[in-house]
Amino acid sequence: MYKETSIYREQLGERLKKARIKAGYTQKQVTDLIKINQSQLSKIENGQIEPSIETLGTLIDFYEINANWLLGTGMKKTETAQKAF
């Protein structure tokens, strides 16, 4: 079963905020370093908008986090999944 897009957006924002805080940065510091708008990062963290693929990749690299964790995805090791590889 697939989650609704809004649930992913909320979880994504919450996880990005956790990653930022764990890394010890303020929103202002992050946006100055990776050159995005502070209001954009705030809206992403609050689940109001989704980041572009480019911004998402930049944040994953900047925070040094796992994309599967951030997106809340990952394949379960089932027989079907194993056959796909």
N, C-alpha and C positions, 0 to 999 in steps of 0.2 A: 504494500500500500504506500502511496506517495503522500508526502506532507504537502499542505497548501503552501503556496509561494510566500504568503505573509508570515507564516511560521518560520520558514527558512530565513527570511529577511530579519526577523526579530532575533533569532538565534545567532545569525551572522553578526549583527550589530553588538549583541551582548558579548560574544566571544572576542570580537575585535577590541572592545573596550577593556575586557579582562586582560588581553594580551598587551595592550598599551600600558595599563596600570602596572602589570607585572614587570614590564620592561623599564618602568620608572619614568615615563614620559607624560607630559601634558599634551592636550590636543594641539596647542599652539606650537610646541616643540616639534611634534610629528609633522604638522603641515608645513612648517618652515623648512624642515629637512627633506621632505619628499615632494615639496612644491605642489600641494593641492590646497584648495580653499578650506579654511577652518569650518565654515558653516556646512560644507559638503561632508567633512568627516563627522561632524556632530550629527547630521541627519542620517548618515550611515550607521553610526553607533546607536542611534535611537530607533532604528528600523523604519525610518520614514522614506528612504530611498535605497536602491541597490547600487553598489559600486560598479563601475565599468570593469571589464576583464583586466585592463591595464592597471587600474587602481588597486584592484584585488590582488593581483600578482605583486605589485610594489609593496603593499602592506604585508603580505605573507613573507616576502623576502626581508623586509625591514624588521619585522618582529621575530623573524626566524621561527615561524610556527608551521605546523603540519596542515596542509590544505584540507585533508580529510577531517581533521579535528575541527577546523574552522567552519567547514561547510556542513558538518554533522553527517557525513556520508562515509561509505566504505562497504565493500562487499563482505557478506558473511561467507565463511568457508563452508560452502555446501558442495555437494557433489556436482550440481549444475555449474556453480561458479568455477570450480576447479577444472571442469571440462572446457570452459571458455578460454583457458590459458593453454 
